[in-house]
Amino acid sequence: MDFSLLTRHRGLLAFVLLVLGLAVTLCVTNGQLKDIAEVEWLDVVGEGSICLLTLCWITAVMISRPPGKVTALLVAGLSFFNFSAMLDVFDEFTFYSDAAHWLSVVESIPAAMGMVVMSVALYWWHQEQLALNKQLQRREMWYRAHDQIDVITQLYRADYWRARAMELQEQGVKAAVVILDINDFSQFNLRYGHAEGDRFLKEISQLIVMNLRAVDLACRYAGDRFVILMPEIAAEEASEFARQLECSIRNVAFRSGGQTTAIFHSVRSVSAQLQQQVTLAEMMAGLNRQLDESSRQAA
């Protein structure tokens, strides 16, 4: 949960407060207080708990999710439900005249509307989760080893990737390897700080995952380098994939902190075909030398 997200939900916060204020205003202006002896305190505790829990759910949604359609629908549905719950609570302390009896008659309607809205929200949330699961499948190839996930990028670590690559190499499966290196990432860290550098790495890793096939495997290789294992693909196709990925990353508009000015960054890449006659360590050493050489030439 991220409480800083509340600052991005000002509109939803205003809506929640408006609904609460409307419920209080309707009850105060239309109801008359009961004698204290007439109050059913057990009902007050039960119905009041529903109100408080609904407000907790609303808060949990807003500190767990970014702004968007699903978040707005969830908050709206819960707010409608809470409106009816608030009227139920006030019913325990007030009674209505014949002229205001309509309020007690229609108090359950917002709750029904809220359930409909939340049902729609849950449907879209389900669709959202399906899309996320597809990305996870791309990230995980056909393996699962969650204890070897890099904390920052949520990609696999180098040791796990290396083991999978050696398996394909031993089995003689045609595969290609692509290494991506972020240009001048140390300068990026110095200028914007390591926290922003970590966030940038996470965004780059998400972009890589979006471009992978279901059978590809990406990992954070070392620091600002990523490596991708691509089974059943020729070296030329891997090179074209790397070129397209470079282009995609160059066009990512990264914004640091509260800045409105976009930061554009570039990467360089190398690729090669996995071969049985060349060890994986030798191949990776050669690819890393190519990246280091291109970095020196660029400098």
Secondary structure, 3 states (H helix, E strand, C coil): CCHHHHHHCHHHHHHHHHHHHHHHHHHHHHEEECCHHHCCHHHHHHHHHHHHHHHHHHHHHHCCCCCCHHHHHHHHHHHHHHHHHHHHHHHCCEEECHHHHHHHHHCCHHHHHHHHHHHHHHHHHHHHHHHHHHHHHHHHCCCCCHHHECCCCCCEEHHHHHHHHHHHHHHCCCEEEEEEEECCHHHHHHHHCHHHHHHHHHHHHHHHHHHCCCCCEEEEEECCEEEEEEECCCHHHHHHHHHHHHHHHHCCCECCCCCCCCECCCEEEEEEECCCCCCHHHHHHHHHHHHHHHHHHHC
